[in-house]
């Protein structure tokens, strides 16, 4: 039967007009068909009818059956799989990141060094050769097993092998944090610099971090990294601690896009923005409608762009439904608004004006929903006196709830306003 040498690819006719691409990358066979891509198992253990047709059933069964499944490694004293990693959130395009620590977002494999071995985010063991880990400290390190930009699949094909081959000589362990230290981030960075200064570690090094001075500096660095083939940037909050779970102290930043939209209404603000603009209700030329709630100065909130005007906004990516994610106001265009496309929905005769804060209410309760692709979630907030209660979960369920008590009603209201702004900025819509 025919086979593919390392690095080779071939095409095979499928059910559609476009043929599927079959590849061999470092011994990992892949196919662009949905059956291969949608499997939940590790990529080196996947197969499909196209690979079987190319290589034969016997060869594929030998390849898949011969590799032992990796067993999850659990942290001592923990009831969950995987190490307690700090996980990133996406930047909302509005938070001032001046003074934050900036580094390249590596397109490698996240790895936790527990002092003896490498563990994946899911708790799987990476079988690195002894010579690769020689000299690494007996304390925890958080980093990335990385080969080069745009070499993710090759990286995966090497680190997931269990035979500890010389292919690991292509890999480097780029370290960006020392979780065991309880110091602020700057001191942890210095500890890493001291650890690797003058060391003879051939395969490990500290990842470079630089101070972000402004949004322009951020955009320049992002453009430089992406021009080299990099994914984007990671930003760390100055003075922040390391703790497990997703945190706003670690933000990922990717390409910015600018676009234009027509203003269809004004949404009243909350908290410090009460009595002035909270968000602009806008519409794209194709009829897609959404809200832009960040990027405004106090002056612009007091005198917002009028209904019917055209604005420029910045966003990071589009959702599957075509809605800009994390939209942020840039400025008003003093030109005629773009003509709606044939697909655009017919606008209402009157602009939509939404009032959020009920007057004279002793307690505030609001309910929001977020539906995008396969994600269907709700979020509810109740502010009463000095208490703020949030409830969240999947649509159709009771979800879970949490109540926090603040020192006074003003502090509670400030927190409620902040949470609402965060949720609406992420695309949650009030119902």
Rosetta blueprint (number, residue, H / E / L):
1 X L
2 X L
3 X L
4 X L
5 X L
6 X L
7 X L
8 X L
9 X E
10 X E
11 X E
12 X E
13 X L
14 X L
15 X L
16 X L
17 X L
18 X L
19 X L
20 X E
21 X E
22 X E
23 X E
24 X E
25 X E
26 X L
27 X L
28 X E
29 X E
30 X E
31 X E
32 X L
33 X L
34 X H
35 X H
36 X H
37 X H
38 X L
39 X L
40 X L
41 X L
42 X L
43 X H
44 X H
45 X H
46 X L
47 X L
48 X L
49 X H
50 X H
51 X H
52 X H
53 X H
54 X H
55 X H
56 X L
57 X H
58 X H
59 X H
60 X H
61 X H
62 X H
63 X H
64 X H
65 X H
66 X H
67 X L
68 X L
69 X L
70 X L
71 X L
72 X E
73 X L
74 X E
75 X L
76 X L
77 X L
78 X L
79 X L
80 X L
81 X E
82 X L
83 X L
84 X L
85 X L
86 X E
87 X E
88 X E
89 X E
90 X E
91 X L
92 X L
93 X L
94 X L
95 X L
96 X L
97 X L
98 X L
99 X L
100 X L
101 X E
102 X E
103 X E
104 X E
105 X E
106 X L
107 X L
108 X L
109 X E
110 X E
111 X E
112 X E
113 X E
114 X L
115 X L
116 X L
117 X L
118 X E
119 X E
120 X L
121 X L
122 X L
123 X L
124 X E
125 X E
126 X E
127 X L
128 X L
129 X L
130 X H
131 X H
132 X H
133 X H
134 X L
135 X L
136 X L
137 X L
138 X L
139 X L
140 X L
141 X E
142 X E
143 X E
144 X E
145 X E
146 X E
147 X L
148 X L
149 X L
150 X L
151 X L
152 X H
153 X H
154 X H
155 X H
156 X H
157 X H
158 X H
159 X H
160 X L
161 X L
162 X L
163 X L
164 X L
165 X L
166 X H
167 X H
168 X H
169 X H
170 X H
171 X L
172 X E
173 X E
174 X E
175 X E
176 X E
177 X E
178 X L
179 X L
180 X L
181 X L
182 X L
183 X L
184 X L
185 X H
186 X H
187 X H
188 X H
189 X H
190 X H
191 X H
192 X H
193 X H
194 X H
195 X H
196 X H
197 X L
198 X L
199 X L
200 X L
201 X L
202 X L
203 X L
204 X E
205 X E
206 X E
207 X L
208 X L
209 X L
210 X E
211 X E
212 X L
213 X L
214 X L
215 X H
216 X H
217 X H
218 X H
219 X H
220 X H
221 X H
222 X H
223 X H
224 X H
225 X H
226 X H
227 X H
228 X L
229 X L
230 X L
231 X L
232 X E
233 X E
234 X E
235 X E
236 X E
237 X L
238 X L
239 X L
240 X L
241 X L
242 X L
243 X L
244 X L
245 X E
246 X E
247 X E
248 X E
249 X E
250 X E
251 X E
252 X E
253 X E
254 X L
255 X L
256 X L
257 X E
258 X E
259 X E
260 X E
261 X E
262 X E
263 X E
264 X E
265 X E
266 X E
267 X E
268 X E
269 X L
270 X L
271 X H
272 X H
273 X H
274 X L
275 X L
276 X L
277 X E
278 X E
279 X E
280 X E
281 X E
282 X E
283 X E
284 X L
285 X L
286 X L
287 X L
288 X L
289 X E
290 X E
291 X E
292 X E
293 X L
294 X L
295 X L
296 X L
297 X L
298 X H
299 X H
300 X H
301 X H
302 X H
303 X L
304 X L
305 X L
306 X L
307 X L
308 X L
309 X L
310 X E
311 X E
312 X E
313 X E
314 X E
315 X E
316 X L
317 X E
318 X E
319 X L
320 X L
321 X L
322 X L
323 X L
324 X E
325 X E
326 X L
327 X L
328 X E
329 X E
330 X E
331 X E
332 X E
333 X E
334 X L
335 X L
336 X L
337 X L
338 X L
339 X L
340 X L
341 X L
342 X L
343 X L
344 X L
345 X L
346 X L
347 X L
348 X L
349 X L
350 X L
351 X L
352 X L
353 X L
354 X E
355 X L
356 X L
357 X L
358 X L
359 X L
360 X L
361 X L
362 X L
363 X E
364 X E
365 X E
366 X E
367 X E
368 X E
369 X E
370 X E
371 X E
372 X E
373 X L
374 X L
375 X E
376 X E
377 X E
378 X E
379 X E
380 X E
381 X E
382 X E
383 X E
384 X E
385 X L
386 X L
387 X E
388 X E
389 X E
390 X E
391 X E
392 X E
393 X E
394 X E
395 X L
396 X L
397 X L
398 X L
399 X L
400 X E
401 X E
402 X E
403 X E
404 X E
405 X E
406 X L
407 X L
408 X L
409 X H
410 X H
411 X H
412 X H
413 X H
414 X H
415 X H
416 X H
417 X H
418 X H
419 X H
420 X H
421 X H
422 X H
423 X H
424 X H
425 X H
426 X L
427 X L
428 X L
429 X E
430 X E
431 X L
